[in-house]
Amino acid sequence: MKLEKTTILGAGGWGTALSVLWAKKRHDILLWGNNPSRVER
């Protein structure tokens, strides 16, 4: 199965939840946020 590439702008609650959900469904996630410490988690 091919990995889908997905970018999520915003590493708040919704962005983080979507990134986890879509990563489990074989998406290659790029999560962008303006707070580096939050994005690193």
mmJSON file of the N, C-alpha and C atoms, coordinates in Angstrom:
{"data_MODEL":{"atom_site":{
"group_PDB":["ATOM","ATOM","ATOM","ATOM","ATOM","ATOM","ATOM","ATOM","ATOM","ATOM","ATOM","ATOM","ATOM","ATOM","ATOM","ATOM","ATOM","ATOM","ATOM","ATOM","ATOM","ATOM","ATOM","ATOM","ATOM","ATOM","ATOM","ATOM","ATOM","ATOM","ATOM","ATOM","ATOM","ATOM","ATOM","ATOM","ATOM","ATOM","ATOM","ATOM","ATOM","ATOM","ATOM","ATOM","ATOM","ATOM","ATOM","ATOM","ATOM","ATOM","ATOM","ATOM","ATOM","ATOM","ATOM","ATOM","ATOM","ATOM","ATOM","ATOM","ATOM","ATOM","ATOM","ATOM","ATOM","ATOM","ATOM","ATOM","ATOM","ATOM","ATOM","ATOM","ATOM","ATOM","ATOM","ATOM","ATOM","ATOM","ATOM","ATOM","ATOM","ATOM","ATOM","ATOM","ATOM","ATOM","ATOM","ATOM","ATOM","ATOM","ATOM","ATOM","ATOM","ATOM","ATOM","ATOM","ATOM","ATOM","ATOM","ATOM","ATOM","ATOM","ATOM","ATOM","ATOM","ATOM","ATOM","ATOM","ATOM","ATOM","ATOM","ATOM","ATOM","ATOM","ATOM","ATOM","ATOM","ATOM","ATOM","ATOM","ATOM","ATOM","ATOM"],
"id":[1,2,3,4,5,6,7,8,9,10,11,12,13,14,15,16,17,18,19,20,21,22,23,24,25,26,27,28,29,30,31,32,33,34,35,36,37,38,39,40,41,42,43,44,45,46,47,48,49,50,51,52,53,54,55,56,57,58,59,60,61,62,63,64,65,66,67,68,69,70,71,72,73,74,75,76,77,78,79,80,81,82,83,84,85,86,87,88,89,90,91,92,93,94,95,96,97,98,99,100,101,102,103,104,105,106,107,108,109,110,111,112,113,114,115,116,117,118,119,120,121,122,123],
"type_symbol":["N","C","C","N","C","C","N","C","C","N","C","C","N","C","C","N","C","C","N","C","C","N","C","C","N","C","C","N","C","C","N","C","C","N","C","C","N","C","C","N","C","C","N","C","C","N","C","C","N","C","C","N","C","C","N","C","C","N","C","C","N","C","C","N","C","C","N","C","C","N","C","C","N","C","C","N","C","C","N","C","C","N","C","C","N","C","C","N","C","C","N","C","C","N","C","C","N","C","C","N","C","C","N","C","C","N","C","C","N","C","C","N","C","C","N","C","C","N","C","C","N","C","C"],
"label_atom_id":["N","CA","C","N","CA","C","N","CA","C","N","CA","C","N","CA","C","N","CA","C","N","CA","C","N","CA","C","N","CA","C","N","CA","C","N","CA","C","N","CA","C","N","CA","C","N","CA","C","N","CA","C","N","CA","C","N","CA","C","N","CA","C","N","CA","C","N","CA","C","N","CA","C","N","CA","C","N","CA","C","N","CA","C","N","CA","C","N","CA","C","N","CA","C","N","CA","C","N","CA","C","N","CA","C","N","CA","C","N","CA","C","N","CA","C","N","CA","C","N","CA","C","N","CA","C","N","CA","C","N","CA","C","N","CA","C","N","CA","C","N","CA","C"],
"label_alt_id":[null,null,null,null,null,null,null,null,null,null,null,null,null,null,null,null,null,null,null,null,null,null,null,null,null,null,null,null,null,null,null,null,null,null,null,null,null,null,null,null,null,null,null,null,null,null,null,null,null,null,null,null,null,null,null,null,null,null,null,null,null,null,null,null,null,null,null,null,null,null,null,null,null,null,null,null,null,null,null,null,null,null,null,null,null,null,null,null,null,null,null,null,null,null,null,null,null,null,null,null,null,null,null,null,null,null,null,null,null,null,null,null,null,null,null,null,null,null,null,null,null,null,null],
"label_comp_id":["MET","MET","MET","LYS","LYS","LYS","LEU","LEU","LEU","GLU","GLU","GLU","LYS","LYS","LYS","THR","THR","THR","THR","THR","THR","ILE","ILE","ILE","LEU","LEU","LEU","GLY","GLY","GLY","ALA","ALA","ALA","GLY","GLY","GLY","GLY","GLY","GLY","TRP","TRP","TRP","GLY","GLY","GLY","THR","THR","THR","ALA","ALA","ALA","LEU","LEU","LEU","SER","SER","SER","VAL","VAL","VAL","LEU","LEU","LEU","TRP","TRP","TRP","ALA","ALA","ALA","LYS","LYS","LYS","LYS","LYS","LYS","ARG","ARG","ARG","HIS","HIS","HIS","ASP","ASP","ASP","ILE","ILE","ILE","LEU","LEU","LEU","LEU","LEU","LEU","TRP","TRP","TRP","GLY","GLY","GLY","ASN","ASN","ASN","ASN","ASN","ASN","PRO","PRO","PRO","SER","SER","SER","ARG","ARG","ARG","VAL","VAL","VAL","GLU","GLU","GLU","ARG","ARG","ARG"],
"label_asym_id":["A","A","A","A","A","A","A","A","A","A","A","A","A","A","A","A","A","A","A","A","A","A","A","A","A","A","A","A","A","A","A","A","A","A","A","A","A","A","A","A","A","A","A","A","A","A","A","A","A","A","A","A","A","A","A","A","A","A","A","A","A","A","A","A","A","A","A","A","A","A","A","A","A","A","A","A","A","A","A","A","A","A","A","A","A","A","A","A","A","A","A","A","A","A","A","A","A","A","A","A","A","A","A","A","A","A","A","A","A","A","A","A","A","A","A","A","A","A","A","A","A","A","A"],
"label_entity_id":["1","1","1","1","1","1","1","1","1","1","1","1","1","1","1","1","1","1","1","1","1","1","1","1","1","1","1","1","1","1","1","1","1","1","1","1","1","1","1","1","1","1","1","1","1","1","1","1","1","1","1","1","1","1","1","1","1","1","1","1","1","1","1","1","1","1","1","1","1","1","1","1","1","1","1","1","1","1","1","1","1","1","1","1","1","1","1","1","1","1","1","1","1","1","1","1","1","1","1","1","1","1","1","1","1","1","1","1","1","1","1","1","1","1","1","1","1","1","1","1","1","1","1"],
"label_seq_id":[1,1,1,2,2,2,3,3,3,4,4,4,5,5,5,6,6,6,7,7,7,8,8,8,9,9,9,10,10,10,11,11,11,12,12,12,13,13,13,14,14,14,15,15,15,16,16,16,17,17,17,18,18,18,19,19,19,20,20,20,21,21,21,22,22,22,23,23,23,24,24,24,25,25,25,26,26,26,27,27,27,28,28,28,29,29,29,30,30,30,31,31,31,32,32,32,33,33,33,34,34,34,35,35,35,36,36,36,37,37,37,38,38,38,39,39,39,40,40,40,41,41,41],
"pdbx_PDB_ins_code":[null,null,null,null,null,null,null,null,null,null,null,null,null,null,null,null,null,null,null,null,null,null,null,null,null,null,null,null,null,null,null,null,null,null,null,null,null,null,null,null,null,null,null,null,null,null,null,null,null,null,null,null,null,null,null,null,null,null,null,null,null,null,null,null,null,null,null,null,null,null,null,null,null,null,null,null,null,null,null,null,null,null,null,null,null,null,null,null,null,null,null,null,null,null,null,null,null,null,null,null,null,null,null,null,null,null,null,null,null,null,null,null,null,null,null,null,null,null,null,null,null,null,null],
"Cartn_x":[0.843,0.0,0.888,0.505,1.273,1.008,2.079,1.929,1.396,0.394,-0.127,0.646,1.011,1.711,0.682,0.713,-0.263,0.455,0.1,0.626,-0.499,-0.24,-1.218,-0.626,-1.342,-0.903,-1.581,-0.79,-1.319,-1.125,-0.327,0.004,-0.759,-1.914,-2.752,-3.452,-4.489,-5.208,-5.738,-6.414,-6.988,-5.906,-4.906,-3.847,-3.083,-2.797,-2.082,-2.934,-4.214,-5.115,-5.232,-5.391,-5.485,-4.189,-3.054,-1.781,-1.595,-1.991,-1.882,-2.824,-4.064,-5.057,-4.61,-4.191,-3.805,-2.487,-1.581,-0.333,-0.632,-1.625,-2.026,-2.64,-3.139,-3.747,-2.765,-1.478,-0.392,-0.258,-0.38,-0.082,1.286,2.068,3.349,3.029,3.106,2.611,3.731,3.446,4.283,3.418,3.763,2.995,3.734,3.088,3.697,3.033,3.848,3.322,4.286,3.781,4.638,5.302,5.072,5.685,6.564,7.888,8.767,8.692,8.522,8.491,7.248,6.146,4.927,5.048,5.65,5.783,6.728,7.769,8.735,8.121,7.109,6.463,5.762],
"Cartn_y":[-1.181,0.0,1.243,2.23,3.462,4.396,5.014,6.02,7.315,7.873,9.177,10.248,11.324,12.43,13.471,13.845,14.782,15.82,17.085,18.169,18.73,18.9,19.472,20.761,21.853,23.16,23.419,23.396,23.622,22.388,22.52,21.392,21.446,22.089,22.125,20.785,20.789,19.558,18.835,19.573,18.957,18.485,19.314,18.938,17.714,17.655,16.507,15.245,15.36,14.198,13.677,14.58,14.153,13.512,14.06,13.493,12.072,11.818,10.465,9.514,9.943,9.111,8.768,9.775,9.534,8.776,8.944,8.173,6.689,6.365,4.962,4.391,5.282,4.85,4.986,4.946,4.928,6.216,7.341,8.639,9.082,9.643,10.245,11.68,11.974,13.231,14.257,15.48,16.634,17.548,17.668,18.48,19.791,20.904,22.221,22.965,23.613,24.438,25.571,26.603,27.746,27.617,26.509,26.253,25.001,25.158,24.014,22.918,23.269,22.235,21.356,21.907,21.114,20.173,20.653,19.841,18.672,18.852,17.785,16.601,16.837,15.734,14.887],
"Cartn_z":[0.0,0.0,0.0,-0.793,-0.926,0.255,0.762,1.816,1.22,1.848,1.451,2.216,1.563,2.227,2.637,3.911,4.453,5.302,5.11,5.933,6.777,8.065,8.986,9.533,9.318,9.808,11.14,12.201,13.542,14.401,15.444,16.306,17.62,17.605,18.804,18.996,19.775,20.081,18.853,17.97,16.769,15.806,15.568,14.641,15.103,16.388,16.94,16.864,17.21,17.149,15.718,14.757,13.362,12.885,13.305,12.862,13.388,14.623,15.186,14.45,14.247,13.567,12.15,11.394,10.012,9.902,10.857,10.841,11.002,11.807,11.978,10.702,9.83,8.566,7.403,7.722,6.744,5.947,6.63,6.028,6.529,5.636,6.007,6.419,7.719,8.274,8.432,8.002,8.314,9.172,10.44,11.39,11.608,11.309,11.449,12.594,13.403,14.48,14.786,15.433,15.745,17.111,17.808,19.107,18.977,18.801,18.551,19.616,20.869,21.912,21.779,21.335,21.158,19.96,18.884,17.677,17.908,18.704,18.962,19.681,20.477,21.199,20.204],
"occupancy":[1.0,1.0,1.0,1.0,1.0,1.0,1.0,1.0,1.0,1.0,1.0,1.0,1.0,1.0,1.0,1.0,1.0,1.0,1.0,1.0,1.0,1.0,1.0,1.0,1.0,1.0,1.0,1.0,1.0,1.0,1.0,1.0,1.0,1.0,1.0,1.0,1.0,1.0,1.0,1.0,1.0,1.0,1.0,1.0,1.0,1.0,1.0,1.0,1.0,1.0,1.0,1.0,1.0,1.0,1.0,1.0,1.0,1.0,1.0,1.0,1.0,1.0,1.0,1.0,1.0,1.0,1.0,1.0,1.0,1.0,1.0,1.0,1.0,1.0,1.0,1.0,1.0,1.0,1.0,1.0,1.0,1.0,1.0,1.0,1.0,1.0,1.0,1.0,1.0,1.0,1.0,1.0,1.0,1.0,1.0,1.0,1.0,1.0,1.0,1.0,1.0,1.0,1.0,1.0,1.0,1.0,1.0,1.0,1.0,1.0,1.0,1.0,1.0,1.0,1.0,1.0,1.0,1.0,1.0,1.0,1.0,1.0,1.0],
"B_iso_or_equiv":[0.0,0.0,0.0,0.0,0.0,0.0,0.0,0.0,0.0,0.0,0.0,0.0,0.0,0.0,0.0,0.0,0.0,0.0,0.0,0.0,0.0,0.0,0.0,0.0,0.0,0.0,0.0,0.0,0.0,0.0,0.0,0.0,0.0,0.0,0.0,0.0,0.0,0.0,0.0,0.0,0.0,0.0,0.0,0.0,0.0,0.0,0.0,0.0,0.0,0.0,0.0,0.0,0.0,0.0,0.0,0.0,0.0,0.0,0.0,0.0,0.0,0.0,0.0,0.0,0.0,0.0,0.0,0.0,0.0,0.0,0.0,0.0,0.0,0.0,0.0,0.0,0.0,0.0,0.0,0.0,0.0,0.0,0.0,0.0,0.0,0.0,0.0,0.0,0.0,0.0,0.0,0.0,0.0,0.0,0.0,0.0,0.0,0.0,0.0,0.0,0.0,0.0,0.0,0.0,0.0,0.0,0.0,0.0,0.0,0.0,0.0,0.0,0.0,0.0,0.0,0.0,0.0,0.0,0.0,0.0,0.0,0.0,0.0],
"pdbx_formal_charge":[null,null,null,null,null,null,null,null,null,null,null,null,null,null,null,null,null,null,null,null,null,null,null,null,null,null,null,null,null,null,null,null,null,null,null,null,null,null,null,null,null,null,null,null,null,null,null,null,null,null,null,null,null,null,null,null,null,null,null,null,null,null,null,null,null,null,null,null,null,null,null,null,null,null,null,null,null,null,null,null,null,null,null,null,null,null,null,null,null,null,null,null,null,null,null,null,null,null,null,null,null,null,null,null,null,null,null,null,null,null,null,null,null,null,null,null,null,null,null,null,null,null,null],
"auth_seq_id":[1,1,1,2,2,2,3,3,3,4,4,4,5,5,5,6,6,6,7,7,7,8,8,8,9,9,9,10,10,10,11,11,11,12,12,12,13,13,13,14,14,14,15,15,15,16,16,16,17,17,17,18,18,18,19,19,19,20,20,20,21,21,21,22,22,22,23,23,23,24,24,24,25,25,25,26,26,26,27,27,27,28,28,28,29,29,29,30,30,30,31,31,31,32,32,32,33,33,33,34,34,34,35,35,35,36,36,36,37,37,37,38,38,38,39,39,39,40,40,40,41,41,41],
"auth_comp_id":["MET","MET","MET","LYS","LYS","LYS","LEU","LEU","LEU","GLU","GLU","GLU","LYS","LYS","LYS","THR","THR","THR","THR","THR","THR","ILE","ILE","ILE","LEU","LEU","LEU","GLY","GLY","GLY","ALA","ALA","ALA","GLY","GLY","GLY","GLY","GLY","GLY","TRP","TRP","TRP","GLY","GLY","GLY","THR","THR","THR","ALA","ALA","ALA","LEU","LEU","LEU","SER","SER","SER","VAL","VAL","VAL","LEU","LEU","LEU","TRP","TRP","TRP","ALA","ALA","ALA","LYS","LYS","LYS","LYS","LYS","LYS","ARG","ARG","ARG","HIS","HIS","HIS","ASP","ASP","ASP","ILE","ILE","ILE","LEU","LEU","LEU","LEU","LEU","LEU","TRP","TRP","TRP","GLY","GLY","GLY","ASN","ASN","ASN","ASN","ASN","ASN","PRO","PRO","PRO","SER","SER","SER","ARG","ARG","ARG","VAL","VAL","VAL","GLU","GLU","GLU","ARG","ARG","ARG"],
"auth_asym_id":["A","A","A","A","A","A","A","A","A","A","A","A","A","A","A","A","A","A","A","A","A","A","A","A","A","A","A","A","A","A","A","A","A","A","A","A","A","A","A","A","A","A","A","A","A","A","A","A","A","A","A","A","A","A","A","A","A","A","A","A","A","A","A","A","A","A","A","A","A","A","A","A","A","A","A","A","A","A","A","A","A","A","A","A","A","A","A","A","A","A","A","A","A","A","A","A","A","A","A","A","A","A","A","A","A","A","A","A","A","A","A","A","A","A","A","A","A","A","A","A","A","A","A"],
"auth_atom_id":["N","CA","C","N","CA","C","N","CA","C","N","CA","C","N","CA","C","N","CA","C","N","CA","C","N","CA","C","N","CA","C","N","CA","C","N","CA","C","N","CA","C","N","CA","C","N","CA","C","N","CA","C","N","CA","C","N","CA","C","N","CA","C","N","CA","C","N","CA","C","N","CA","C","N","CA","C","N","CA","C","N","CA","C","N","CA","C","N","CA","C","N","CA","C","N","CA","C","N","CA","C","N","CA","C","N","CA","C","N","CA","C","N","CA","C","N","CA","C","N","CA","C","N","CA","C","N","CA","C","N","CA","C","N","CA","C","N","CA","C","N","CA","C"],
"pdbx_PDB_model_num":[1,1,1,1,1,1,1,1,1,1,1,1,1,1,1,1,1,1,1,1,1,1,1,1,1,1,1,1,1,1,1,1,1,1,1,1,1,1,1,1,1,1,1,1,1,1,1,1,1,1,1,1,1,1,1,1,1,1,1,1,1,1,1,1,1,1,1,1,1,1,1,1,1,1,1,1,1,1,1,1,1,1,1,1,1,1,1,1,1,1,1,1,1,1,1,1,1,1,1,1,1,1,1,1,1,1,1,1,1,1,1,1,1,1,1,1,1,1,1,1,1,1,1]
}}}
